[in-house]
Amino acid sequence: TMRLGRFPIDELTPGMVGYLITGSKEVKETRVGDTITHRYNSCEKALPGYHEPKPMVFAGLYPTEADYFQDLRESIDKLKLNDASLFVEPESSGVLGFGFRCGFLGLLHMEIVTERLEREYNLDLITTVPSVEYKVHIGTGEVKVVDNPAHWPNPGSIDFMEEPWVSASTIVPAEYIGAIMKLAMERRGIYKTTEFLASDRAKLNFEFPLAEIVFDFYDRLKSITRGYASFDYEYKDYRESKLTKLDIMINNEPVDGLSMIVFHEKAYEWGRRTVDKLKELIPRQLFVVAIQAAIGGKVIARATVTAMRKDVTAKCYGGDITRKRKLLEKQKEGKKRMKQIGSVEIPKEAFIAVLKVDQ
């Protein structure tokens, strides 16, 4: 039944605003661009020109407090009503609890969605390290699409891997061309062409692995050009690459919210920087906290947060050294037991810091 206001009509023509009553129970069952047709006299194919948006960047969204999970669910459902390109599925993490795996069209889309959730719906969120969709070719011939480091297959079963590449362009004042070139090479960029739009302004064209620009590339670009550079990119293709999963462990327990898939030559550099940054942010406990970066169980970098200690020998004045040693050994045993049963609360700032570890 079609209606114009309160009046039923047979057709809606251009310029008219009306509504159609269907048997759909939920708004999210329909998408922008869907073709509406009759059940018994249906059209053969959908109207051309509409494509389902394909997410390019994936990240986990979790509430800082587990009690607010239902609020996050309702807020995302409301947001999806006017953003058909947002992909959402529930996921859980051993450290972060229950949340959602979200797919975004790009970096700007990701920032807008998280900002809207925090501002309009008054939520406090933790965003995990953004990732892209990798194609992992298994030795059996199967191709597995992976957008979450937690689902990375056993390295022994992998034949080869592919990652998405993008065509990118940036318009900058000519004086910053050298700085842009240096940044592009750091991010595995392939230089293509330079077009001079004016005597003092140039357009540089590159190809980048998408994974290299989803962290803080845009911030770095703006920083080195004093805000004058613009940046635009579009998906190009998938190319074979050598990738590895980098695990971050706190006291030998992997923290899946901090795990990431990185280019193998950058694995040590990322691991070193990440553990050093986390050492500054994780508060001291009553026991030693070991922060480690590992690849396939092999630790490649470590930092240690020293324990807070009470001076148990303060009451000993002079006397036999064995008394002091006995007290210190007793304290050491207590710290060891605490480490086995104690848990480390990871602050929200630690997850944010991983996104900006390059700085």
Summary of the structure (lengths in Angstrom):
residues: 359
radius of gyration: 26.6
end to end distance: 58.1
largest distance: 103.0
contacts: 986
relative contact order: 0.10
helix: 31%
strand: 33%
